[in-house]
Amino acid sequence: MNILEIQDLTKKFDDFIAVDDMSLAIAEGEIFGFLGSNGAGKSTTINMITGLLRKNKGSIMILGKETSKDSEFVKRHIGLIPQEIAIYEDLTAYENVKFFAGLYGLRGGELHDRTVEALEFVGLTEKQKSYPKTFSGGMKRRLNIACAIAHQPKLIIMDEPTVGIDPQSRKYILQSVHKLNEMGCTIIYTSHYMEEVEEICSRIAIIDHGKIIAEGTKEQLKSLITDSKLIFIEVKSQEAIDVDTIYKIQGVTDVKVDENTVQIHTELGVNNLNQIIDYFIRNQLEIRSLDEKEPNLETVFLTLTGRNLRDS
Amino acid sequence: MERWAILNKLILIFFMGLTLIYQETIGLSWAVLLLLLYLCINICLHLSSRQVLVTLFLLFSMTLSIMGNVHVSALFILLLPLSVVELLDKWKTRTILSFILAIVPVFYVQQEIRAIYVLIAIYTFFTYTMGKFFHEKLVKKEEQLDAMRIMQQKLMKQINENDAYMKQSAYMFKLEERNRISQEIHDDIGHAITGALIQMEAAKRLMRGDQEKAEQLLQNAIGITQDGIESIRLTLKNLKPSIEQVGINRLKLYIDEFQARHDKRTMLTYRGNMDRITHMQWKIIQENVTEALTNSLKYAEASTLIAVDVNVLNKLIRIVVKDNGKGAAKIEKGLGIIGMEERTATLDGKIIIDGNDGFSVTTLLPIQQDEGKS
């Protein structure tokens, strides 16, 4: 079943079209990535999904219900981790989580239990009595996550959760995304860090100028551009290389020898590096360096839009 | 919608008439007069369409029912609620308010018909609002239906146009093919046969005198004829001109023409296997490029260079038209851009418009699996 279905969604700010006739469906259990440069329309889309912004056109259905009609039902099943940290500096970590969980209608013993669970999940149990003033950026982010998940939502939306934090917290957050997903949550993850999206997302939509220009698993996205990767092998001397033998290795589609570098095109998804190296060793060709060039999401984005992800 | 209000009134009048007859009230003639007056006013009311007149008629009908109530029979007040509801609906007040206002006169009504007044008020209110509700729904549905019909017509038109285009391009292909064959017959085979003929003529004359020379000439003629046969074979083998040739050549031609006509340097580059682009895709590419070039010409002030790039990737075709003009911070979607979007969407493609660094229009088209067939 689709947890989220967007149809012809459009949002205009005066003349500026932030989201342009977007349609999208996300199935339950996915980790879905929104990939796009700054200002592509990711946050605007999310704000419309969560009901923070009114849409101009289209429909958004969560668990089969239209968000603008059943907003209370919808909000109960969504957890939003916003881009800007939204916690109260003069409440303790525990009080912060309890406050936000309370907003979703949790009361009494249940409220306490869920608060403790959420704090434990983000690894802040020991810090629960401290004030966020004393927290590092990463800890604040984690507390922010705890506030959004205490009411056990089915759909968790993370809007650039790793902006400006230390590598350790970043790792922690990425791990917790996996954990939440294993616990049955569907996750929408937006980022302009290509590596993160590539690492954790099961399906990805590339968004540019308010439109989804491509969508699919990372393999599908890469295969839009090319089905092969390049292996560069630099050898001491190219004289003894027999191109035809390399051709016979499974997956190899093209071989070029240029000075002392052998350029091998090979199909993506065929693991033949061992056989290739084996050929060089058997023929006593000394390998000086080996480099592999596989298309990544950055290349896909660059090829489709003509711009780098980090450019804005 | 008005039909229901009229029917409502008829039922009310019928009910009052019956009650009046059975009650055998004294002022029966007056009652009949008032009822007829009421009928006249309400007929006028439904006939006129001007807001002021309608309001006046409604107010008049309201006074009539109040007067009737005071002077002739208490029953006349039963006509009031409907007029109130109608009037407030004309003024577009909220329904709940019109309900309250329709029910309020109950406090001024003679005691013996209070209960019946409340019943009538509720009854008229409900029938009227429900009538309105369903009428509005109906209107909305009809609008939707109309919009869909228009859409359908548009799509049908597009299908027909595309059909015509396909037929035309098939015809164009044939024509181009015929030209090519006649050209080749003229250039290669014609020349070859003429050459062979001349040599054979010469050999015939030399046969007696210089047999050796004649033999040489004949050998030449044989060689030329063999070449001719070979070139016939080649011409026939090459029979099918690739879509690629026609498509990219047409685009090239257009861009050369554009460059010559306007003082802009325009470059066309292409990469990848052009063979994978279908007729329909070429049509859209051609149209989008034309549109984007016109846009660049119109809006990109101070641009000196326009680059057109066609790139066939693994599962996508990407066409970029980019100028080095001033670009646009805000992109207004004019008819041109919407047209490109709609065209491209017919083949499941996407358009990206970017005005940050110069102005660029990118068309992305998925490569169709049954390539070359359409």
Interface residues (C-beta under 8 A of the other chain):
Chain A: D15 F16 I17 D208 H209 K211 I213 A214 S223 L224 I225 T226 D227 T303 L304 T305 G306 R307
Chain B: L313 N314 K315 L316 R318 V320 K322 K330 I331 E332 K333 K350 I352 I353 D354 N356 S360 T362 L364
